[in-house]
């Protein structure tokens, strides 16, 4: 179930929204609303129909959240090779800590079955007293915090949330707003089924961008390629250049990620790095090859940092003049502070 943490993911989201990046907070709000709807659909119906099995005093919304977190943070796939496997609870195995590095992981779960290859198997010999470690998968901090309540400092598997809005292309009083909004919706409809794309409310779309996306060939179908093509397509209607709109979106994302306490502070890396250093010193638990954060302040800082590393890498790629996905000519140098939003 991961390093010892004094909270659940729902607890982090419920009590500390201000500590989360706005894109993550919006995503988790959708998840929380889904759990609330499930609870409302089941209770008090079950309490009224089966009061001895589901006593109302025990079946509170808080208890529902806790039960859901306990199950989802411990359940293992019945048979991992299935596309949508059922899940099972395996005592003892569900207490093992996580690491994504193959050289450190020494236990694998092969599912339920009578075959000799099924069950939990050792991947190598272990020494007496050596910790048994199971990989939960190559998950970023956004997944680890939501599912298990901890985060990894410098997590290399992070999927940064880059949110794009209609207002990124046209101001509310812009004459082209209607045309831009229509183009925005058309392009969103074309990509909303992609695994790296999320649509939580009208007029916005969020891309989950990883370091692997940034290192992939420009022709590959990835979140980064889709983000560039999206901005180019909508920008053509708005009359703005890809580089300008994408730079502003990424800079806005960075600013959101480095906010420490003052919601109005500007993008200040020095302040952020001081905060990061303080939190890493205060909350670092060694597990396998990683250092993990387990407090609310620690996990939200580690999550922000992992997201920021990806977004800064995307900015460096954009400003480095390299070819962007789908473009004909190389990217030009960017003008700092270009305020293209106020279209005439």
Number of C-alpha atoms within 10 A of each C-alpha: 23 24 20 16 16 11 16 21 23 24 18 21 22 14 10 14 17 15 20 23 22 16 18 19 17 16 16 21 17 13 14 16 11 12 17 15 11 12 17 12 11 10 17 17 13 16 17 12 11 12 13 10 9 16 14 16 9 11 15 14 14 14 12 17 18 16 11 13 19 15 15 15 21 20 17 22 17 19 19 15 10 9 7 10 13 12 17 15 15 14 9 8 19 15 17 18 19 22 23 20 13 10 11 18 21 19 18 17 20 17 20 18 11 8 8 7 12 14 16 15 13 14 12 10 7 12 7 6 6 8 15 17 22 26 19 19 12 15 19 21 30 27 17 23 26 22 20 25 29 31 32 29 24 18 22 19 20 27 25 27 26 23 22 22 15 21 16 20 29 26 16 14 10 16 13 17 19 13 13 22 20 15 19 26 16 13 15 21 10 10 16 15 11 13 11 19 21 19 17 14 9 12 15 17 22 22 23 20 25 25 18 16 19 18 12 13 13 17 10 12 13 22 23 26 20 20 23 20 18 21 23 22 17 27 23 15 18 24 15 18 16 21 22 21 22 22 20 19 20 20 16 15 24 26 19 21 24 25 23 18 9 7 11 10 13 13 17 13 13 10 13 17 13 10 15 20 10 12 19 18 9 13 18 19 16 11 17 19 13 19 18 25 29 25 21 25 17 24 30 26 26 28 30 25 25 24 30 22 19 24 25 15 15 22 18 12 16 23 16 13 14 13 15 21 19 13 13 8 9 10 17 13 12 14 11 9 10 11 11 18 18 13 17 10
